[in-house]
C-alpha cells in the first residue's frame, strides 16, 4: 500500500470518528467517548499533514503544466524554482508522516520498575550491579525522574546481589526498556590481587509499572509474609517486621518490599510490584511475537540476551544489538547514557517503520 492510500484510510477513519462524536448519544458512553477523543487527537495531526501533502502535490502538478507549456520563460523559471522548494518540503513532510504512522507502544508513557541482579562473577558481579545502579540513578537525575528503592540485598564485598527500584517521570519506560538484558563487564576486579582482567555480568529487567486498571489482583490469591528489613535505614529495621513478601499462589510470582518505614507502605509498594510482574507476564508473549514478526535488532522481549559489554581497559562500551561502539566509558558510567538510548530508539523506530511499510506493500 502506498503512502497516499494509507493516508486516505487515516482520513476516512478520522471522518468516522467526527461523525461518531457528533452524535449526542455518545455522551451516555463515557468510556467509548474517551477512547474516541484520544484517537481523534492522534489522527488530527496526520490528517493535517495529509491535507498539506495533497496541496503540495497539486501545486507541483500545476507548475509542471506551466513548465511543459513553456509559453513565458519568466513564469516557467518561477515555476521551476517553486517546485524545487516544494520538493524539499515534500521529502521532509513524507519522512515525518512515516514516523507518525509507526504504531505507538501504549506502555512507553508508563513509569517502570527496574530489577538489577548480579550474574556470573561472584563478588565482582555484585559490585558491577552496584555500578549499573549508580549509572541509572545519575541518568534519572539528569532527566528529572524520581527514583524510589523497593528492595535490595547487599553484596559481601560491596554492590548488590539484587536491587529493585521504581522510576517515575515523563516517558520513563519508553527510554529505559532498551536496558533489559545481560550487561557484561570486562575489567580487573577490586577483589583480584593478580591484576588479571575478568569478565562478569549482571542482568537488568525493566518492567512497565502496572496500575489497577491494567491487572485485577484477587487478594484471596495472595499469601502475605512479614520479615525484618535487612538493609540500612535506621535502627528501626532491626526491631520491626516492616518488610513484606507477597506470593501470588496461582502464578507463583513472589515480590518483596523492605525500603519503606511502615508495613502498610511496604505492602502498597509490593502490590504495585506484583501487578507489574503479572502484567509483564501477560505482555511478554505479545512482545516476543511482535519482535519476531518484525525481526527487530532491538529486542526488548528477551532478557537473557547479552546486549552490552563494558570494557574498562579500553574505555569502551559496545551495544551488540546495533553494533554501536563508544569510547566514553567513564562518562557513561557517570550516567551519560543518553546517546546510547537515542541510538537504540532510532533503530527501533526504523525497524517498526520497515515493518509498517512491508505490511502495507
N, C-alpha and C positions, 0 to 999 in steps of 0.2 A: 504494500500500500504506500503510495507516495504521500508527501507532506501535505499537499492540498486536500487529498481525500481524508486524511486523519484529522486535519483542522476543520473540515466540513462536518465530520462526525461530532467533534467537540462543540461546534456552533449549534448543531441540531440538539444535542443534549442540553446545552445552555438555554435554548429556547423552550425546551420541555420543562426545565426547572422553573423558568419565569412564569410559564402558564400554571404550573402546579402551585407556585407561591401566590399567584393572583387569586386563587380560589379561597374564599373566606373559610371554608371547612377545614383547611389545613391547620388553623389555629386550635382546633379541637384535638390535634395530634401533635403535641409539643415535641416529642422525640423525633418524629419524621420531619417536622419543620426545622429543628435544629440541624439535622443532617443535611437537609436541602440547602440551608443557609451556608453551611460550611462548604459544600460542593460548589455553590454559586460563586462564592468568593474565590475559590481556586480556579474556576473556569473563566471568570471575567477577564483576568489578565491575558489568558490565551486568546480569547475572543477579540480583545482589543488589538493584540498582535496580529491576528488573522486579518482583521479589517485593514490594518496598515499594510500587511503583506499584499493584499488584493489591490490596494491603492497604488503601491509601488509598481506592481506588475502592469496595471492598467496604464499608468503614466509612461512606463518604458515602452509599452506597445504603441502608444500614440506617438512617442518620439521616434520610434523605428519607422513608422509610416511617413513621418516628415523627412527623415533621413533618406528613405528609399525614393521619395518623390524628387528630392534634390532641387526643388523649384527656387529656393532662396538660399544662397551659400551661407549667409549670416545666421538665418534661422536653423539651418542644418547643423552648423557648428555649435550653436547654443543647445540644440537637442542632444548632440553627442556629449557635450560637457555635462549636461544634466544627467544623462544616462550613466556616465562614469560614476557620478556621486550616488545615484540611486542603486547602482550595482554594489557599491561598497556597503551601503546601508542594508541592502537585501541580504548579503552574505552574513553580516553581523546579526541581523534580525533572525535569520534561519537558525543560526547557532544557538541563540538564546531560546528560541521556540523548542528546539530539540532537547535542550536541558530541562525545560519546563514540562516536557512530555514524559520525562522519566518518572516512573511510579514512586511516590513518596513512601518511606517506611514510617508507619504511624508511631513506632517506638522511638524514633530519633529525638523527639522532643521530651522524652521522659527523663527523670533522674535515674541514677543507676547505683547498683551495689557491686563493689569490686572485691574479689577474693584473690589474695596472693598467697601461694603455698610454696614452701621450699621443696625442690625436687631432688634429683641426683646431686650428690656432692657434699652431703653431711652438713657440718657447721658452716662451711663456706656458702652453701646454697641458702641457708637461713640468713646469713649476712647479706647476700645478694638480694634476697626477698625484701630485706630492710632498705637496701639501696633503691629498689624499684618503688617502694612506698614513698620514700623521700622525693623521688623524681616526680611521681604523680601529685604529691602534696604541693610541691613548688609550682608545677604546671597549673594546678587548680587555683592556687593563689593568684597567678598571673591572669587567669580567666575570670576571676571574681566569683568562683564557685565556693560553696560551703562544704566542708568535709566533716564527717562525724564517724568516730570509731564505733564499731559494733562488737567486735570480738578480736582478741589477739592471744597468741601463745608465743612467748619469747624463745629465741634460740639459746642454746647453752653458752655460746661464745659471742652473743650479740645477734641483732637482727630478729627475724621472726620465723618460726616454723609455719605459722599461719597468721594472716591478718585480714580482717574483713572490715570494710568501711563503706559509708554511703556518700555519694557525691550529688549535690543538688545545685541547679542553676540552669542557664539557658543552653538548650541543645546538647546536654551532657552526654547522653547515650549515643547520639549521632556522631560525636567525636571519639568517645572512649571505646566504642565497640570494636574498633580495629586492634585494640591491645590484647584481645583474648587469644591465648595460645601459649606455647612454650618459649620462654626467653632464656637464651643460653649466654653464659659469661665465660670469657677466657682471660685469666689473669693469675698472678702469683697471689695465693691466698695469704691473709694475715696469719693464718694458723700453720703456714708451711715454712719450715726453717731452711729448707734446701734451695729456695728461690726458683722452684720449677713452676711453669705455667700449668694450671689445672683448668679443666672445663667443668662447670657446674650449671645447674638450671633451676628455674622457678616457673611455676605455672600461674598464669593470670586468667581469671574468668570475669567478664564484665556482663552483668545481667540488667536488663531494663527493669526499673522498680515497678512492681505491680500494685495497683490500687484495688480497693474492694470491688469496684465495678468490673475489673479485669478477671478476678478469680473469687469465687464464693467458697469460703472455707467453713466447714461444719465443725464447730468446737468439740462436738462429741467424738470426732475422729482424731483429736489431738491429745497426746499424753504430755503433761506438764511436769518437769522436774526442776527443782531449785538446787543450787550449789553455791559455794563461796567463790567469789571472784578471785582470779589468780594474778591479775595484772596490777600495776601501780595505780594509785588514785587516792591514797589516803588510808589512814588506819582502819576505817570502817570496813574495808574489803575483807579483812580477816575475821570480822565479828558477825557479819550478817550474811544470810543466804540470799543475796540480792540477785545473783546471776540466774538466768532462766535458760532451760533447754526444752525445745518443743520437738516432739516426734509426731509426724503425720503418719498414722499407722497404715492407712490404705496404700500409700506410695512408698513408705519407708524413708521419706525425706526428714533429715534432722538438722535443726539450726539452733544456735545458742547466741545469747547476747549477755555481756557482763560489764559493759562500759558505763551504763547509767548508774546513778546512785540508788535508785529505788527499784524494787522488784516490779512494780507496776510499769514504770518506764521501760525497763528491760523487756517485759512481756509485750508491750506495744511494738517495740522495735523488732523483736523476734517474730511477731505475727507478720510484719511487713516483709521481713526476710523470707518467711515461709511462703507467703503469697507469691513473692518474686521467684522463688525456686520452682513452685508449681506452675507458674505462668511460663517460665523459661522451659520447663519440661514439655509443656504443651506446644510451645513455639519452635522447639528445636528441630522437630521433623520438618516443619514448614520451611525453616531456614535452610536446612540441608537440601531439601528438594529444590528450592529456588537457586541455591548456589550451584547445584549440579546442573540445573536447567540452563543457566547462563554461563556455565564453566568459568566462574569468576576466579580471577587470580587472587582477589582479596576476599578470602572466605572468612566469614565471622561465625560459622557454624561449628567447625572442627577445632575444639580446644586442645586436642592432643598434637596438633601440628606445630612443628618448630617454625616460628615466624621470624625470629630476630636473633642476631649474635652481637654481643658487646665485647669487642676485642680491646683490652686495656693496653697491652704492649704497643699496639699500633695506633691507639687512639681512634679506633674505627667502629662505626656501627653499620651493620648490614641488615636490611629488611629483605628477607628471602622471597617474599611474595611478589615484590615488584622490582627486584634486583637493584634496590636503592642502597648506595654506599655513601656515608658521610664521615668526614674526618673531624668531627667536633664532639667527640665522646664526652669530654669534660663538661662542656656546656649542656649537652643533652641530659647527663646525669644530674645536672642542677635544675632540670625542669624545662629546658629549651627543646621541647619535642613537637612544637607547632609545625615545623617544616615536614617532619615525618608524617604526622597525621594528615596534613593537607595533601601530600603526595598520594597517600592511601585513598583519601576521599575522591580525588580527581580520577584515579584509576578505577575506583568502584563506580563512579558516575559514567565513565566511558564504557565499562562492561555492561552496565544497565542500559545505556543508550544503544549499544550494538544489539542487545537482546531485543529491545523495543523495535528497532528498525528491521531486524531479521523476522520477528513475528508478524510484522506488517507487510513484509515483502511478498 
